[in-house]
Amino acid sequence: MGFKALCLGLFCALFASHLYISLPDDIEEYWKVVALATTAKTFTFMGMCIEHMGIIKYEELVSMLFRLDETQPVSDENVTVMDTEFAGVPVRVYLPKRKSDAPRRAVIYIHGGAFCFGSFKNAGFDSLNRWTANKLDSIVVGVELAPQHHFPVQFEDCLAAVKFFLQDEILEKYGVDPARICISGDSSGAGLATGVTQQVQTDTGFKHKIKIQALLYPALQIIDSYLPSHQENEHGIILPRDLAIKLVSLHLTKDETFVEAMRRNEHMPQESRHLFQFVNWSTLLPEKYRKGYVYTEPILGKHNFSFPGLMDIRVSPLLANDSLLQNLPPTYILTCQYDIVRDDGLMYVSRLQNVGVQVTHDHIENGIHAALSFMTPPLYLHVGLRIRDMYISWLDKNL
């Protein structure tokens, strides 16, 4: 009896230590965020325990929960919604119902989910795309990802869907102006949107190009896993560092040794040294975000990982050279202070500005990662609604 009580006490202490939440004082709707963070940490802790017991993988369990949040393609008084396929890739299309004498603008949206879960069917993304179509009187296409597959499947699916949509007959079918098309996304989806835009703008096989791109708290590189934002948000509100590394690594491999190496920032090969000029935060981050951190290069060549994508700009579009970046369209980048991928977005702002690309950058001082996922009752956050409105406002002025 005493041993059981001791085990229970130890488990409760361990559980409580994992659930401890310390939030910055300027977080908006403090107690609601505390509730969200506690729920997320509780589920992550229990999910990891279940995974270690060999019952089900953590990412599979999360995917099951995300599917509970999926919506049907229900039309409303303003927008017709339909699920279809573009080149075999599932998409959800939003068509404004009011009549238009001229071709409409179009937004292609690639959802986030750490490459491992999520869907355009999830309530938050469905709400965002429906709102975009109605407010902008635009066609919106939500692209579905395939989280069960490693790189490059998700990138290739996004590119295939975009290429299909940019055909003259498809644009005409949906009444789209080929000169007014945007690609956008959030988190890992913003990373995919970035890579797809880079390819479309530089590939002569694409007759129609992208007018603008919008990237919401984008994840843009995997080669340096110890940026200042990684250190500041090691125990992040929604996405702590260890969990982010676990999920992102699954995009490339199931090799657990890679996860451990990435946690120590020892995962890149010796031949990747030349790439670190593109993610050197000591020169690319504004002074206020360096906060006295000392830049040290990651340890290279300690392991012999050679996964496809490890040094590929389709995984890490921040690695694109300046000559490629010069071809990019006007860009909107939104970053959040309390976000592990904050510095990815900040460095991309610097790199684009350095080559003369027109960039609009909004930084949410009390913002958190994945805020756009919390825009529907009962767990809506005002910061998510504010990000949505800033994004829509920029699209309206520039598309």
C-alpha positions in Angstrom: 0.0 0.0 0.0 2.8 2.4 0.9 4.7 1.6 -2.3 1.5 2.4 -4.4 1.0 5.6 -2.5 4.7 6.6 -3.2 4.3 5.8 -6.9 1.1 7.8 -7.1 2.7 10.7 -5.3 5.8 10.7 -7.6 3.5 10.6 -10.6 1.4 13.5 -9.3 4.6 15.5 -8.6 5.9 14.7 -12.1 2.6 15.6 -13.6 2.4 18.9 -11.7 5.9 19.9 -12.7 5.0 19.3 -16.4 1.9 21.4 -16.0 3.5 24.4 -14.4 2.6 27.5 -16.5 4.5 30.8 -16.3 3.1 33.4 -18.7 4.4 36.9 -19.5 2.4 39.6 -17.8 1.4 41.3 -21.1 -0.5 38.3 -22.4 -4.0 39.3 -23.5 -6.9 37.3 -21.9 -4.4 35.9 -19.4 -6.6 33.3 -17.8 -8.0 32.0 -21.0 -4.5 31.5 -22.3 -3.5 29.8 -19.1 -6.4 27.4 -19.6 -5.4 26.7 -23.2 -1.7 26.2 -22.2 -2.6 23.9 -19.3 -4.9 21.8 -21.6 -2.2 21.6 -24.2 0.5 20.6 -21.7 -1.8 18.1 -20.1 -2.6 16.4 -23.3 1.1 16.5 -24.5 2.2 14.9 -21.2 -0.5 12.2 -21.3 0.1 11.6 -25.1 3.9 11.2 -24.5 3.2 8.7 -21.7 0.8 6.7 -24.0 3.4 6.7 -26.7 6.1 5.4 -24.4 3.8 2.6 -23.4 3.6 1.6 -27.0 -0.2 2.2 -27.4 -0.2 4.8 -30.1 2.2 7.4 -31.5 1.7 11.0 -30.1 1.2 12.5 -33.6 -1.4 9.9 -34.4 -3.3 10.6 -31.2 -3.2 14.4 -31.9 -4.4 13.7 -35.5 -7.4 11.8 -34.1 -8.3 14.8 -32.0 -7.9 17.3 -34.9 -10.3 15.2 -36.9 -13.0 15.8 -34.2 -12.7 19.5 -35.1 -13.3 19.0 -38.8 -16.2 20.8 -40.5 -18.3 19.9 -43.5 -18.3 22.1 -46.7 -21.5 23.9 -45.6 -22.4 27.0 -47.7 -24.0 30.0 -46.1 -25.8 33.1 -47.3 -22.6 34.7 -48.5 -20.3 32.0 -49.7 -20.7 28.7 -51.6 -18.3 26.0 -50.2 -17.3 22.8 -51.9 -14.7 20.1 -51.5 -13.0 18.9 -54.7 -9.6 17.9 -56.0 -6.9 19.8 -57.9 -4.5 17.4 -59.6 -5.5 14.7 -57.1 -4.9 16.9 -54.1 -8.0 17.6 -51.9 -9.0 21.3 -51.7 -11.9 23.3 -50.3 -13.1 26.1 -52.5 -14.9 29.2 -51.3 -17.0 31.1 -53.9 -18.7 34.4 -53.1 -22.4 34.3 -54.0 -22.8 38.0 -54.9 -22.6 38.7 -58.6 -19.4 40.3 -60.1 -19.0 41.8 -63.5 -15.2 41.5 -63.4 -12.9 38.5 -62.6 -12.3 38.1 -58.9 -9.1 38.0 -56.8 -8.0 34.7 -55.4 -6.2 33.5 -52.3 -4.6 30.0 -52.0 -4.2 29.1 -48.3 -1.9 26.4 -46.9 -2.8 25.5 -43.4 -0.3 24.9 -40.5 0.0 21.9 -38.2 3.7 21.2 -37.8 3.6 19.0 -41.0 2.0 16.3 -38.8 -1.7 17.1 -38.4 -4.5 19.5 -39.2 -6.7 20.1 -42.2 -8.4 22.8 -44.1 -11.5 21.3 -42.6 -10.6 22.3 -39.1 -13.0 25.0 -37.7 -10.3 27.7 -37.4 -9.1 27.4 -40.9 -12.6 27.0 -42.4 -13.6 30.2 -40.5 -10.6 32.1 -41.7 -11.0 31.1 -45.4 -14.8 31.7 -45.3 -14.2 35.1 -43.8 -11.6 35.9 -46.4 -13.9 35.0 -49.3 -16.7 37.1 -48.0 -14.8 40.2 -46.9 -12.6 40.4 -50.0 -15.2 39.1 -52.5 -12.5 36.7 -53.5 -12.1 33.0 -54.5 -10.3 31.1 -51.7 -8.7 27.7 -52.1 -7.7 25.8 -49.0 -5.1 23.1 -49.8 -5.1 19.8 -47.8 -1.7 18.3 -46.7 -0.7 14.7 -46.3 0.8 14.4 -42.8 1.4 10.7 -43.0 4.1 11.2 -45.6 7.7 12.4 -45.4 9.2 15.2 -47.5 8.8 16.0 -50.3 5.2 14.8 -50.6 3.5 17.8 -48.9 5.5 20.3 -50.9 4.8 18.5 -54.2 1.1 18.3 -53.4 0.9 22.0 -52.7 2.9 22.8 -55.9 0.7 20.5 -57.9 -2.5 22.1 -56.6 -1.2 25.6 -57.3 -0.1 24.6 -60.8 -3.5 23.1 -61.5 -5.3 26.2 -60.3 -3.1 28.6 -62.4 -4.2 27.0 -65.7 -6.2 29.3 -67.9 -9.2 27.1 -68.1 -9.4 26.6 -64.3 -9.0 30.4 -63.7 -11.7 31.0 -66.2 -14.0 28.4 -64.7 -13.8 30.0 -61.2 -13.8 33.6 -62.6 -10.4 34.5 -61.3 -8.2 37.4 -62.5 -4.8 35.8 -63.2 -3.0 39.0 -62.3 -4.5 39.1 -58.7 -3.5 35.8 -57.0 -2.0 35.4 -53.5 -0.5 32.4 -51.8 -0.6 32.5 -48.0 -0.4 30.2 -45.0 0.4 30.0 -41.3 3.2 28.2 -39.4 4.5 25.2 -41.3 1.9 26.0 -44.0 3.5 29.4 -44.4 6.8 27.6 -44.9 5.3 25.6 -47.7 3.6 28.7 -49.1 7.1 30.4 -49.1 8.7 27.5 -50.9 5.9 27.2 -53.5 6.0 30.9 -54.2 9.8 30.8 -54.7 9.3 28.0 -57.2 6.4 29.5 -59.1 8.2 32.9 -59.5 11.4 31.4 -60.8 10.0 28.5 -62.9 9.5 29.5 -66.6 6.9 26.7 -66.8 4.4 28.9 -64.9 2.6 31.3 -67.3 0.9 33.1 -64.4 2.8 34.3 -61.4 1.8 35.2 -57.9 1.0 38.9 -57.2 1.6 38.8 -53.4 2.4 36.3 -50.6 1.2 36.5 -47.0 3.1 34.5 -44.3 1.6 34.3 -40.8 4.1 33.3 -38.1 6.1 31.3 -40.7 8.4 28.3 -40.0 11.2 28.8 -42.5 14.2 26.8 -41.6 15.4 23.7 -39.7 19.2 24.0 -39.8 19.7 26.0 -36.6 17.5 24.8 -33.7 18.9 27.3 -31.1 17.9 30.7 -32.3 17.1 33.3 -29.6 13.4 32.7 -30.0 14.0 29.0 -29.5 15.7 29.7 -26.2 13.2 32.3 -25.0 10.3 30.0 -25.9 11.8 26.7 -24.8 8.7 26.2 -22.7 6.4 27.9 -25.2 2.7 28.5 -24.5 1.4 26.3 -27.3 4.5 25.0 -29.0 7.5 24.2 -26.7 10.9 23.6 -28.2 11.1 19.8 -27.6 7.7 19.2 -29.1 8.4 21.4 -32.1 11.6 19.5 -32.8 9.9 16.2 -32.5 7.1 17.2 -34.9 9.3 18.9 -37.5 11.8 16.0 -37.5 8.9 13.7 -38.4 8.6 15.6 -41.7 12.0 14.1 -42.6 12.4 10.9 -40.7 11.3 8.6 -37.9 14.9 8.2 -36.7 14.9 9.1 -33.0 18.6 9.8 -33.0 17.9 12.7 -35.3 15.5 14.2 -32.8 18.1 14.1 -30.1 20.8 15.5 -32.3 18.4 18.4 -33.3 17.7 19.2 -29.7 21.5 19.6 -29.2 21.8 21.5 -32.5 24.2 18.8 -33.8 22.1 17.5 -36.7 23.6 19.2 -39.7 26.4 17.7 -41.8 29.8 19.4 -42.4 28.9 20.2 -46.0 26.1 22.5 -44.8 28.5 25.1 -43.4 28.0 27.5 -46.3 24.2 27.7 -45.6 24.5 29.3 -42.2 25.1 32.7 -43.7 21.4 32.7 -44.7 20.3 32.1 -41.1 23.0 33.9 -39.1 20.8 35.7 -36.6 23.7 37.8 -35.3 23.5 39.8 -38.5 19.9 39.2 -39.7 17.9 39.9 -36.5 17.2 43.4 -35.4 19.2 44.4 -32.3 16.2 44.3 -29.9 15.6 40.6 -30.6 19.2 39.5 -30.0 18.9 40.6 -26.3 22.6 39.9 -25.6 22.7 36.4 -26.9 26.1 35.2 -28.2 26.0 33.6 -31.6 27.8 30.2 -31.9 27.7 28.0 -34.9 26.0 24.6 -34.5 28.2 21.6 -34.2 28.5 20.2 -37.7 29.4 16.7 -38.9 29.0 14.9 -35.6 26.4 12.6 -37.2 26.0 11.3 -40.8 22.4 12.2 -41.4 21.6 12.4 -45.1 17.8 12.7 -45.2 16.2 14.2 -48.3 15.3 17.8 -47.4 17.9 18.4 -44.8 19.6 21.1 -46.9 16.7 21.7 -49.3 15.2 25.1 -49.7 11.8 23.5 -50.1 12.1 22.5 -46.4 14.0 25.6 -45.4 13.1 28.4 -47.8 15.1 30.8 -45.7 18.2 29.2 -47.4 17.3 30.5 -50.8 20.1 32.7 -52.3 19.7 36.4 -53.0 19.3 36.0 -56.7 16.2 33.9 -56.2 14.7 36.2 -53.5 14.9 39.1 -55.9 12.2 37.6 -58.0 9.6 37.4 -55.2 6.4 39.5 -55.1 5.4 42.0 -52.4 5.3 40.1 -49.1 3.4 40.3 -45.8 5.0 38.7 -42.8 3.4 38.6 -39.4 5.4 37.5 -36.3 4.5 36.9 -32.7 6.7 37.7 -29.7 6.0 34.5 -27.8 6.6 32.1 -30.6 9.4 29.6 -31.2 9.5 30.4 -34.9 9.5 34.2 -34.4 13.1 34.6 -35.6 12.5 32.7 -38.8 10.0 35.4 -39.9 12.2 38.3 -38.6 15.2 37.0 -40.6 13.1 36.6 -43.7 12.0 40.2 -43.4 15.6 41.3 -43.3 16.7 39.1 -46.2 13.9 40.2 -48.5 14.4 43.9 -47.6 18.1 43.5 -48.3 17.4 42.5 -51.9 14.8 45.1 -52.5 11.6 43.1 -52.1 8.6 45.2 -50.8 7.9 43.8 -47.3 5.2 44.7 -44.8 5.9 43.4 -41.4 3.6 43.3 -38.4 4.8 42.1 -35.1 2.4 41.2 -32.3 4.1 42.0 -29.0 1.8 39.8 -27.0 1.1 37.3 -29.7 1.4 33.5 -29.4 2.0 30.7 -32.0 -1.1 29.2 -33.6 -3.4 32.1 -32.5 -5.4 31.7 -35.7 -6.5 28.3 -34.6 -8.4 29.9 -31.8 -11.0 32.0 -33.5 -14.1 30.0 -32.9 -16.1 29.5 -29.6 -15.5 28.4 -26.9 -11.7 28.8 -27.2 -11.5 32.0 -29.3 -8.7 34.5 -28.5 -8.9 38.2 -29.4 -5.3 38.1 -30.6 -6.3 35.5 -33.2 -9.1 37.8 -34.4 -6.8 40.7 -34.5 -4.2 38.8 -36.6 -7.0 37.7 -38.9 -8.1 41.3 -39.4 -4.6 42.6 -40.0 -4.1 39.9 -42.6 -7.3 40.6 -44.4 -6.7 44.4 -44.4 -3.3 43.9 -46.0 -4.7 41.6 -48.6 -7.5 44.0 -49.4 -5.1 46.9 -50.0 -2.5 44.9 -52.0 -4.3 42.2 -53.9 
